[in-house]
Each structure stands twice: as structure tokens, then as C-alpha cells.
Amino acid sequence: MSTAVSPAIAPPRRRAAFAGWIYALHPTYRLVARWAIIAIAACVAFRASLFSLAATSRAESLGAYVWTVPAAAILVAIGVARRHRTELPIHDRQTDVIVGVMGFVLAVLLQGVLMPRYALYFNLLRLDLLAMWLYVVCCCTVLFGLRPVMRFAWVWGFLLLVFPLPYQLTVASLGGGNFAAGSAALVIAGVGTGIAVGRTIRRGFWGSVFAWIVGFAVLILIDSTFTDAPLQVYQEVPALTAMAVVGLAMFAAARRGMPKQVLERKIEPLAAKQVWSGIPMVVGVAVVLATLPLPADTTTAAISRSSPAPLVPGRPLVTPPTWSTVATRDFNDVNRLYGAKAVLVRQTMVADTGSFRWDKLSRPRTLVVDSLISERPFSFGVYPGRVLYGLTGARFSALRPVNLGMGVTGQLASVVDDKLLITWNALQFAWGNADLAERVTIFAVDDHRPDAPFPTPSTDLTSTLRTLLTLLFRGNAVLDERTPTFKDADLLTGFGRALVAAQSPPAAAS
């Protein structure tokens, strides 16, 4: 007796036909298709991060060096791919899926949980780039297999250079400026060339040495000839030029008298036919990551308006009426963090007369005013006040907006230092534009004696590292002040308005 074929059997046959068509493709086409899926999924999942990096580059930030890393990684991957394949084909996909799922979960936690914890240090750490790196590694594990990924382990390790904190610390230790930024970026060339040509330890060592030599030669040429070159030229051109020149030279030397093919190995076919079943997982995680927002960028929001007068680095602020400047000090070392021409001017201002409103003994109050002018205003967000003043053990309150008049909005905060047993109230505002801006910070201390301590600017980032570790293991709450006291809020507000008005030309002030 014949029976009708159930319609439910048709879809598996169609899927089988589709799978047969996929596996009938040339291995090169399947390779390109998998990489296209990974690239599209990564761009969708981290589109906000890519837009943020583009804004970083336009703002002449040190973080623009990140674009050099993937370009260099392509050269490194070509060098590694030329080596002979040693691993056996694996048909079991369970390990690949398990490792991929664990990595995807970690990427989501990194983007959705850890990054908000470090929101204040977002531009300094860029944990979203680490999440992107982890996501791409897991995509390759799922779609290619764990063993092919491990064969390029040095390349994946090289891509970890997108984590910007070591680079930022290196530039600061070298003195800041474009030349220091280019010198620090040569680490990419040295490490990358050593991996790319390193068939042996000796060959990798000399490849790295030659890359450093060529890179510094190009960097010195740019610094002496093209003095107005953008920061990205210093970061990218010497490093990529060194890798390309040394890599091609050592390749040509090793292939003397032989055919010179860049990729002379054939593309191996798929070892497991379940590779394509991982696509829904890759797409699903991309959708989840795409819904996780980046921390709000306060760099441009902190700049209230254009400056009322031309900004000149190192020039003190005009003292407001009824106040006198009793001491002035320049901190030139801040150029390590805020650019080559950045100068912080500290002015100690004392009221001409005392008042019972601000002191129960009617003593004249003392305020400290720090004005920092930088050609890299983006660095204000990379190195906020907590970093500049090394307030690792201090607890900060939430910021309160304060209207200082003339279109300027300040941010008022209470800072408690448990080591010194002292409380500061701080008022901060900034004005200027994307090319040149000034950040002004005003401190008042609850100790009204003349020798009361105030926070001191410092370019030592060791305290910042301690703060980051504290946040990692103990959370945001340990550095938050939940019950702030703003004893000097009225004093700082009135002084801030007078200070803003004093910097404006008479016609603008009226």
C-alpha cells in the first residue's frame, strides 16, 4: 500500500541540498564566505565602537594608534600562513562549540558588565575593543575550528595590542608628544615583524631589530621634515613601513633563486561538515552585543562654549574682583598626558576680606585654581581629574551641574580623602573647541588654615593602576561618596561666576 510523502520531510531534503551546494564550492570561496560573515557580524555588533574610534582619530587622540594594529596583523598573518601546516584535521566539533560559547559569554559580560564599571576610564581602557577581539576569536573558533585558530595563536596574541593602556603608559613615560607616540607605536612593528618572519628564534630576533632600525629612521625623517604632520602619520607610517620593508626584504633573501609566491600553500578543505551550523550562534551573539551601549562620552559635553578670549598655554587666569592671587606655579609635566604644548597653571587665590558665611572665625578663604590648556581636548576625557591628581583612595560624589553664567556650565563634586581625613569641594568647567580648549578646576578645602593640603597634579600613573585594580575587585561603590557634603557649594558657585566674568572682554561681560 502506498502512502503519501509527508510535507514535513521536504525541508530536511532542501537543507541537505543546500549543504551539498555549500560543500561543493571551492575551498577558497568557502574561506571568503566565512570571513565575510565574521566581518559583517563584528561590524554590526561593534558599530558604536567603530564610530567612536573614528571620532577618536578625528580628535587627534593617542587612541588612533589602534588602526595600525589590524593593518599590521594582516602582514603578520601572511607570514604565519606561509609556514607548513602541522596539525591533523579534526572532525569532532564539540570542543570548538564549548570554547566558542564560553568566549561569547565572556565577551558579552565584558561589554555589558565590566565596561560600565570603568565608565570614567572608557577612553583610557577601551574594553569594548577587547570584547571585539574576543568575539572575533570565538567566531573563528566556531566557524573554522580550534586547531586552525591555535595555529595563528601568535597573531591573535599580537592583536591584543589594541588594548590601549600599555600604549598610553609608554607614551607618557617617553614624555608625550608626537615623537613619543610614534616611538611607542614602533612596538607594533618590532613585535609584528618578529612574529611574521620568525621561522626560527634567531630569524625572528633579527627581523625585530631591523624593524626597529627602519622604523626609527622613518620616524626621525618625518619629525625633521614634516613637522606639521598629523599625529596618525607618526603612529602609522613608521610602523607599517618598517614591517613592509623588512618583511619583503627577508622574504626575498630567503627565496633567492626560487619562485617567489606570497602564499604557496593550498587552502585545506573543511574537516568537519558542522561548521556552518555555528552561523546562527555567531549572528545571535552579534545582535546581543549590538544592543549594549557604550558609556556616554563626556569629553565634548564638558566643553560648555568657545573661550571668551584667545587661549595661550601657560597664561594665568584673570583674578576676579575681591580676590588676590598670592602664588602662581606652572606644571609643565602634564604635557606627558595632554600633549606637547600643554601647561597647567596653578593659582592660589585668597579673598580680600573674610566673611562669617564661609568661615566661623571670619578668616579670608583660600581657593586653588588650576587652568590647563591643551591642543588635544579629547585627552580631558582620557585623563579625568581623578587620574591627574592621583586621588586613588578618595571617594567622589555624583556630579552636580552648576550654571556659571555666560553659557558656561560647571560640574560640582565632593571629594573625601580617608587617608588625610579631609574633604574638598571641587568645581570644574571647560571651554574652547575641538582644536584648543581649557579646563579649569577650582578647589576649596574644609580645613581653612593657610597650610591646608590641596590635591597636587601628577603625571605618575601608578596610582591610576591601583585605582583600576580597586574598581575591578571591589566595585564602583568603594570609590563613591553616597552622602556628600557641599559646605562650600555657594562659595564656589559665586567665585566661579566671578571668575568666568573676569575672563571675558568688557563688551562680552556687559
Buried (B, 14 or more C-beta within 10 A) or exposed (E): EEEEEEEEEEEEEEEEEEBEEBBEEEEEEBBEBBBEBBEEBBBEBBEBBBEBBEBBBEBBBBBBBBBBBEBBBEBBBBBBBBEEEEEEEBEEBEEBBEBBBEBBEBBBEBBBEBBBBBEBBBBBBBBBBBBBBBBBBBBBBBBBBBBBBEBBEBBBEBBEBBBBBEBBBBBBBBBBBBBBBBBBBBBBBBBBBBBBBBBEEEBBEBBBBBBBEBBBBBBEEBBEEEEEBEBBBBBBBBBBBBBBBBBEBBBEEEEEEEEEEEEEEEEEEBBBEBBBBBBEBBBEBBEBBBEBEBBEBBBBEBBBBEBBEEBEBEBBBEBBEEBEBEEEEEBEBBBBBBBBBBBBBBBBBBBEEBEEEBBEEEBBBBBBBBBBBBBBBBBBBBBBBBBBBBBBBBBBBEBBEBEBEBEBBBBBBBBBBEEBEBBBBBBBBBBBEBEBBBBBBBBBBBBBEEEBEBBEBBBEBEBBEEBBEBBEEEEEEEBEBEEBEBEBBEBBBBBBBBBBBBBBEEEEEE
